[in-house]
Amino acid sequence: MGGRAAAEGLGIVDAPAEVQQAEAIRQVQQEVAEQGLDPMANPREFGQYVSSRFQELNQPQLATRSLLQARQIEKAFAAEPQKRRITVTGGTPQAEELSNQLGYKVPEGRTFSVELTGNRVTGEEDITTEDDESRFTAKNIRLGGQTVIGQVDDDTGKVFYNGQDVTNQATFAPR
């Protein structure tokens, strides 16, 4: 054994940086295999584990590089958000739910075709027809001790006020 190798073996002299780096890589690879971590199945967990181990082994460049590679894998194989299209008429429970969940308001009595990508509204089209608009009839209703003008759905008989279904709270009031 050479003098430098013997001194490294005894811990008197540090191994060259390349040797330390290679040893850290071998050690982390072995730990990853023992733990069964799969970068394709869970790139975030894999990247965090590998990065923290390299930090502990005093290899900050390897830690940073491994974290960046894990993020690239995660982005490359991330599932595309699902696109779907729904038809919503303002003043209905479905429109109210859309408003509560996504903050998207459909004007009462109007019908919109709304494109959703994941949980975001990514497109809309007003598809109201003359038949849709005539589906609601304005009526005087009593609500909370007041007489107000509500909208009655001619198809279902439900009563709406300011986009809210008030069928169970409202009564019809004389003109």
Long-range contacts (C-beta under 8 A, 24 or more apart in sequence): 20-58, 20-59, 21-59, 21-62, 24-54, 24-57, 24-59, 24-62, 25-62, 27-53, 27-57, 28-53, 28-54, 28-57, 28-62, 39-70, 39-73, 40-73, 40-77, 43-70, 43-71, 43-73, 43-74, 43-77, 44-70, 44-74, 46-70, 47-71, 47-73, 47-74, 81-117, 81-118, 81-120, 82-117, 82-118, 83-115, 83-116, 83-117, 83-122, 84-115, 84-116, 85-113, 85-114, 85-115, 85-116, 86-113, 86-114, 86-116, 87-111, 87-112, 87-113, 87-114, 87-127, 88-112, 88-114, 89-132, 90-163, 91-136, 91-151, 91-153, 91-160, 91-163, 92-153, 92-160, 92-165, 93-165, 95-163, 96-163, 96-164, 96-165, 99-163, 105-163, 108-136, 108-151, 108-160, 108-162, 108-163, 109-133, 109-135, 109-136, 109-151, 136-160, 139-172, 140-172, 140-173, 140-174, 140-175, 141-166, 141-170, 141-171, 141-172, 141-173, 142-170, 142-171, 142-172, 142-173, 143-169, 143-170, 144-169, 147-173
